[in-house]
Amino acid sequence: MRLVFAGTPEVAVPALDALLGSDRHEVVAVVTRPDAPAGRGRRLVASPVAERAEEAGVEVLKPAHPRDEDFQARLRQLAPDCCPVVAYGALLPASALSVPRHGWVNLHFSLLPAWRGAAPVQHAVLAGDEVTGASTFQIEEGLDSGPVYGVVTEEVRPRDTSGDLLTRLAFAGAGLLAATMDGIDDGSLKAVPQPDEGVTLAPKLTVEDARVDWATPALRVDRVVRGCSPNPGAWTLFRGERLKLRSVTPDPEHGPLAPGELSAGKNSVHCGTGSHPVRLEWVQPQGKKPMRAADWARGVRIGSGDVLGG
């Protein structure tokens, strides 16, 4: 089949690579978000998908929005049979959805209908799911509600961050997306409507969502830190300034501490929660690089009245 691939971040690159390497399909173009400012100089930088497509000699389209008439005219000229999508980052209008004869097929990082939305992996970690996965489905105008072609499952490991889990799903999902294109091409695969039961939503996490509430149990604190890593990054306040929490470990063997209360030893730092304390492993003070929590504690000279949370 002739394919126009749509995607933007690094997590979409494995799927693009899988399709570029297929001997059954031809990626005739890639659609991605426009170049965005990055780094201290805020210079415009192409998306990871755009960079990979340019390396492969594939045409790259960067519409400000997929409803743009010039983009849709070029899409019709390309005459794709199907448009596979991975984390493109923009809503597709009906006028674009109708161009390819097999429609647009999305690789979504959850077992639909669970965790429909922009942040399925983060919400799976926050919820304490033991198993998640990826799904391919036919895009329609509803939010991740289209019929499903296939799924692949993935265990959520006890110490997984969202970044860890998403990396594994990106590679497992790449194979699923390629197999879905094969099945659509030879007619062996039919999409099945999603059940009405089991729908959960996974909206994009805000900075406020990532703020740690020390009155919640240690298990919840741990999930927030892992679920918000690497983005948007869990945080708290210390002496009025933001402190990012890169890694914590629940420690039920440590003596009791009040929520937010700090206890610093020679090689460890603990903080109280609504249940037992957690050990702070890695932190990042405002304007500085990540560091071991014990090194941070020695530098700031934690006193008996110091707390996290403000």
Secondary structure, DSSP 8 states (H G I E B T S, - for coil): -EEEEEE-SGGGHHHHHHHHT-SS-EEEEEE----EEETTTTEEE--HHHHHHHHTT-EEE--SSTT-HHHHHHHHHH--SBEEEES--S---HHHHTSSTT-EEEEESS-TTSSBSS-HHHHHHHHT-SEEEEEEEE--SSSS-S-EEEEEEEE--TT--HHHHHHHHHHHHHHHHHHHHHHHHHT----B---STT--B-----TTTTB--TTS-HHHHHHHHHHTTTTT--EEEETTEEEEEEEEEE-TTS----BTBEEE-SS-EEEB-SSS-EEEEEEEETTS--EEHHHHHHHHT--TT-BS--
